[in-house]
């Protein structure tokens, strides 16, 4: 009987722990570092970007002293980028705008103007 209970606990954990750590398909880019927003929050579709097989390190980046991208999966943007630019790090707002616009312009797809990303409802 004890083995059955243990097996049941392991099965429940195997199913629910990954679900608890999974990322939402779409979420609002809302960082307290940015303070009061002048425009509506950007709704970012992570699933769409993943389905298009974009390299994760394109957004989740962590550069070493030689500017090699070591990847930064699991890091949040505001762990490195703050409200104001510091040292060689652009501000959080500038980093978002540069990252998204540059990629969308290069790929020739996706929104690039203010109102296309910051959609009023």
Residue, then its C-alpha position, 0 to 999 in steps of 0.5 A: x500500500x505504501x508503494x502505491x501511495x508513493x507512486x501516486x505522489x510521484x505521478x502527480x508531481x511529474x504532471x503538475x510541477x512542469x505545468x506550474x513552471x510553464x510559461x503562458x502563451x501570451x503575456x503583458x510586458x509589465x515591469x515595475x522598473x518602467x513605472x507608470x505607462x504612457x501607452x497600453x502594455x504590449x501583449x507578447x505572444x511567446x508561443x508564436x515566437x517559439x513556433x517560428x523557431x526563433x533562436x531563444x538567445x535572440x531575446x534571452x541573452x547574456x554577453x560575456x566580456x568578449x561579447x559572446x552570447x552565452x544565452x540567458x534562459x530563465x533570466x528576466x529582462x529587468x535582471x540586467x536592464x534597469x529603468x535608467x541606462x547603467x554602464x554599458x546596459x541600455x535602459x529597459x525601455x530602450x532594450x525592449x524597443x531596440x530588440x523588438x523593432x530591430x528583429x521585426x525590421x530584419x525579419x520583415x514581419x511583425x509590428x514596428x510602430x508604437x500603435x502596432x505594439x501598444x494596441x489601444x482596446 
